[in-house]
Amino acid sequence: MTNVVKAEIEADLAEYQVPGVSWAVIEGGEFVERGSAGLVDAGGSDPVTERTLFQACSISKPVAVLAALRLVDQGLLDLDEDVNSRLKSWRVPPTGDWQPVLTLRQLVSHSAGLTVHGFPGYPYGEELPSLRQILDGVPPATNFGVRVDTVPGAQFRYSGGGTLVVQQLLEDVTGTPFRQLMQELVLGPLGMSDSDYAQPLPEGRHNQAAVAHDDLGRPTEGRWHSYPELAAAGLWTTPSDLVTFAQAVKNSYDGVAGAPLSLELARETLTPQVPSSERIGGLDALGLGLFLGQGGRLFGHSGSNAGFRCHLLAYRDTGRGAAVMTNGDNGSWVVEKAFVSIAAAYGWEDYPAEVSERVVPDAEVLAGWAGTYRLREGWSFEVESSGTELIVKFPRQSPVRFRAMAGDRFGASTADTELRFDDGGVVFVQNGEEIRCLRE
């Protein structure tokens, strides 16, 4: 089976211009396959191995949430109290004359009404902001401040900013730096020996890590971006360690002795808290930190950083699951097809065999859309083409990458924003509003 899966994945690497991939599979809670293919760096000859480090991207979030849940078990945190009652270094600010009340349950189920979807990262070597600077949205942070702008608890809205509030909460209640705390509460106890919330990655570990690549398979300048938003995007890890994490969640659900969570809290973790508008691989709801499907029988999370794509999926009742990690912007298609191959090889009868149709915009069409567009008087933005993506420069903001969603539609990599093009201009779509912007 290993050779079949590997051959299919290697063919996909070439088709999608992704240099390397690593994967791990479990059946009945035991490893049945650890595989790798391709190169650490498209410009070199070093192969990806089972222990090559990849950025876990947003899969950093559920691993971080496990630490918070362990503190709930210890009585240091409560799922349903106002987090401002425990925050010290930073507090959820008022919105006008309204002081919103947020709970840990809302934060980890992406229903706290907070802003800041994701983070673009910082070129390696650039000055990195502190957690407080990121939360407040002040230089050298490049994001807006994390604020409440919808009613907490009412609905799902993905927020990397909310996960950073959890990070601050963990540091404030323990007095321990987040990286050290994760080692003590999760990575060490679970035996995730190749994992570390290290940003930037220490130079001594550079030779263990995969280099990030763009959508044309070109290495990122400086090897990769750094993500000081540790809980949201800062974990370096391997597929084997991610699958180990998933199995620990299942062990907790089963009440296995020595598992990281109490039975009661583990059952709560895999109970749908809020429906999700992001439907990936059959996952259509949020539990505590994890996306869920089939009422909680499936759980997992995807991840997307600059030059890295990955996905983790596990079955609650059977102990089967897999993690796939890639080092290219086109890795999403490699990951999706790898899961189809793994599911077929190991008899996952209920896993969907369909894959998303890849959208590859014509380079000439992209170049024709480049230009400056006016949203309103005094507020314009610039669009540039880059490979199969668009780079958009909004006033006073760092450039934002927009990826093809279908034909003339492009979605932002770090914000809930969409651009839709036609011959006369572009439609800017955000917060449910469509604004037609004319070319200047």
N, C-alpha and C positions, 0 to 999 in steps of 0.2 A: 504494500500500500504506500509505503514511504516513497518509493521510486516514482509511482504514478503521480502522487501529489507534487513531488518536487519537479518533475518534468513539466507539469502544467503551470506551476508557479514560475519556473524559469522562462517559459515562453511568454508569460505575461510581463515579466520584467522588461524584456526586449521590446514588446509591443508598446508599452506605456512609458518607456524611457525612464524607468526607475532603476537605480543602480543595485540596490540590495534589499533583502528581506530575511526575516527570521520568524519562526513560528514554533509553537508548542501545543500539544494536544493531550488531554487526559480522558480516560474512560474509567468509570467506576472509581474516580478519585485518584487514579494512578497514571503516571506519565506513560503514554504509549508511543509518543513521537516527539522528538526535538529536531527541528530542521533549519537549514539556512541555505541561501543561494545568493549569488551576485557578489558585489564588491562594497567595501567600506567607503571607498572614494572612487568615483568614476574616472578620475585622473590617475589612479594607482593600480596596484595589483593585489592588495591584501583582501582576502575573501572575508565575507561576513561569517561569523561563527555563532554557535549557540550562546556564547557569553558576550557577544558584541553589545555594547550599550546603545540604546535608542532613547530619544526623548519620548516619554509617555504622553506628553501633551495633556489633554483634558482627562485622561485616565488618572492623572495625578489627583483629581478631585475625590473620587470614591475612596482611594487609599487614605487621603487626608481625613475624610469623614470617619473612617474606621477609628482613627485616633480620638476624635471627638466623642464617638459613641462609647469608647472604652472609658472616657472620663465621666460619661453619664452613668455607666455601670458602677463607677467608683464613688458616685455621689457628688462629684465636683461640678457637674453641669446638669441642667434639667432641659429636656426637650422643649418644654412649653412655657418657660419663663422668659421675660423680657431680657434680651442679651445685653442691653445697656446697663442692667443691674450688675453685670459681671465685667464688662469692658472697663479698662482703666486708661490705656495709652491713647485710645481713640474711641469715640462714641458715635453711634448712628445719629447724624445731625437732623435737626428739625427741617421740615419742608414748609417754609413760610412760618405761620403761627401754629402749625400742626406738628407734634412730636410723634412720629409713627412708632408703634411697638412691634418689634420683630422677635421671632423665636428661633431657636436652633433648628427645630423641625422645619420651619419655613425656609431657612437658609439652605439646608442640605437637600431640600426637595425643589429648589428653584421656584419658590412661590412667595418670596419675601417682597416682591415688587421693586427690586433694586436694579439700578442701571449697570452698564458696562458688561457687554456680552462676552468679549474676549480681549486678548492682548497680542500685539504684533511682535513682541520681543525686541531686543536691542542687539545691534551688531556686536560681535564679540570684541571686547576691549573698550566699549563705550562705558561712560559712567552709568551706574545702575541706581535707580531710586530706592529709597527705603520703603518699607511697607506703609508707613504713615503717609509718605509723599504720594504713593500710588492711590491710597484710599482717598486722599484729598485732591488728587489730580493736579499736583503742582510740580514744576520742573525739579529734577530732570525727567519725571514721569511724563509720558506722552499721551496718557489716557485722560478722559474726563473724570471728575471725582465720582465716587460711588455714593449714590443718593437714592432715596425712595421717591418714585414718581407714580406708582400705582398702588392700589389698596393691598396691603400684605395679606396673603392667604387666599386671595380670590381666585388666582389662576396661575398657571405655569408661565414663567418667562426665564429662559436660561440666563444666568448671570455669573460670569467669572468673578465679578466684583463681590458678589455675595459669599463666594468661597473664601475670598480674602478677609472678609469680616470674621469668618470661622477661624482662619489662621490667627488673626489678632486676638480673638477670644481664647484660643488655646494657649497662646503665649502669656496672656494676661492672668489667666487663672492658675497657671503652673509656674510662671516666672522663668520658663525655660525657652531658649531659642527654638524656633520651629524645626529646623533641620535636626537638632539633637533630640528633640521630643519625638519626632517621627521614628528615629532610630530606636528609642527606648520603648515606645508604645506599639509600634507596628513592624518595622523592617527587621529589627533584631529578633523579637519573639516569633515571628512567622518564618524566619530563616530566609528572608529575601536578601541574600548576601551580596547580590550584584546591583542593589538599588540604593539610590542616594538622592536626596533633595539638595543637590549641590549646584548653585548658580552664582557665578560662572563655574563650569566644571574645572576642577583643579588640573593644571597642566600635566601633572603626573598620571592622569587617567585619560589623556587625549588619545593615546594609542589604543585604548579599549573601545572608543566610541565611533559610531557611524557618522559620517559627514552628511550634512543636509544638502539637498539638491533641489533645483527649481523644476518647473514643468517640462523643460527641455533636457533635463538630466545633467545640468551644469552645476558644479559645486558652488555652495554659498561662500561668498568672500568671508574669510575669518572662520570657516568650517561650519559654523552654525550660529544661530541667535541665542542670546542668554535670556532667561525668563526669571526675573527676580520675584514674580508672582508665584511663589513656591507652591502653595496649596492648590492653585488653579492650573499650573502648567509646568512646574519646575522639576518633576521627577525624571531622573535617568534610570532605566531599568532594562530588563530582558523579558521576552515572552514567558519564559519559565517562571520568573518571579511573579508576573502578573497572574498566571494560572494558579500559582501557589496562593496568592491572595484570594482569588475566587474560591478555591477549595476551602480556605479558612472560613469564609463567609458561610459556605454550605455546612461545614462542620459545626459552626455555631448554631445554625438553624436546626441541625439534627441533635443538638445537645451533647456533642462529643466532648469528653473530658479534655481540658486543656485548650479548648477553642477560645478565641479572643473575646467573644461576646457572650453574654448570658443568653439563655434560650429565649426569654421573653423579648429582649431587645433585638435579637436576630430575627425573630418572627416579625417584629415591627419593621425592621429594615427592608424585608422583602414583601411588605404589604403596600400596595399602591396608595400613594398619598394624594396625587393629583395627576390628571391626564396630561400627556405630553403632546405638543404639536410637532415635535421632532421624532419621526418614526423611522427607526433604523433597524434593519434585520429582525423585524417582528417585535421590537421594543416600543411600547406605546404609552408608558406611564412612568412616573417617578416614585421610587421608594425613598429610603434615606440614603442619599448619595449615589444610588444606582438606578439606571434605567431598567424597567421591568417589562416583560411580555407574558402573555398567557396567564394573567392574574398573579404573576410573581414566580411562575415556574421557570421562566427565563430571566436572567439578569446579566447586565454588562454595561459597557460604556465605550464610546469611540473617542479618538483624539486627533487633533490637527494643529500642529505648530508649523512654522515656516520650514519647509523641507522635510517634514516627517508626517506620516499618517499611520494610524494603528487602530485596532479594535480588540475588545475582550468580550467574550460571551460564554456563559456557563448555564448548565441545567441544574435547577435546584434539587430535583428528585433522583437523578440518575448519576450525578458525579461526572458527567461528561462536559467538555468545554475546550476552548482553544483561545489563543492569543496570537495575533499576527502583527508585526511591526515592520515598517518600511522607512527608507531614507530618501523619499522623493515626493514632490508636490502632487504627482499623479498616482501616488500610492493608494489612494482610496479605491481605485478600480482593481489594483492588485490584491488588496485586502479583501474586497468583496468577493472576487472570484476565487481567492484562496479558501474562503470559508465554504463556498459551494463545493469545491473539490474535497475539502476535509469532510464535510457533511456526507457527501456521496461515498467516500472511501470507508467511513466508519458507521454508515447506516443511520444517520440522523433523519429518520423518516419525515419528521414534521418541519425540517428546515427548508425554506423556499429556495427553489433552484433558479429563479429568475435573478438577473443582475441588471443594474441600471444601465441605460444606454449612455455611452460615453459621448459627450458633446465636445467637439473639437472645432472651434470657430476658424473660419478662413482667415489667414494672415492679412490678406488684402482688405477684407471687410473690417477687421479690427483696426487696421491702420486708418481706414476711412472714418472711423468713429473718433479717432483722436482729435482733441481740440479743447477749446474753452467753452463752457456752458454757463449761462446766467440763470440762477434760481430766482433771484429777485434783484432789484437795484442795489448795487454795492456788494453783492455776494455771489461770486462765481467760483467754479471749480474746474480744474484741468484734468483731462483724461489722456493717458498715454498707453500705448499697446506694449506688451512685454510677453513674447512667446504666445501662449494661448490664453493669457490673462490680461486684465487691464489694471493699471496703476492710477489711482485717482488721488489728486491733491486738493483737499478741502482747505479753506482759509485757516491758517495758523495751526494746522494739524499735520502730523506725520503722514506720509503717503499710505493709502489703504489699498490692499490688493482685492480685486473683484474677480471671481471665478465664474466661468460659464455655467449656467444652470440649464438653459435650453435656448437654442437659436440666438435670439436677440436679448436674452435676459441674463444678467450677471448679479451675483450676490456677494456682499462683502464678507471677507474672511473673519472679521472681528466685530462686526456690528450687524444688527438686524435691519439692514438697508439693502435695497435692490435698485439697479439701474436697468431700464428697458429702452432699447434704441430703435429708431426708425429713421427714415430719410430726412425728416424735418428737425430732429433733435433727440432729446433723451427725456424719459420720464423718471423722476426721482421718487422712490417709494419708501416711506418710512412712517412708523406709527399709524399705519392704516390709511395714510394720506398719499395721494399721487399728485406730484407737482411737475408740470411740463416745463422743461428748461430748453431755451433756444440757444443755438450755437452763436457765439459772438464773432 
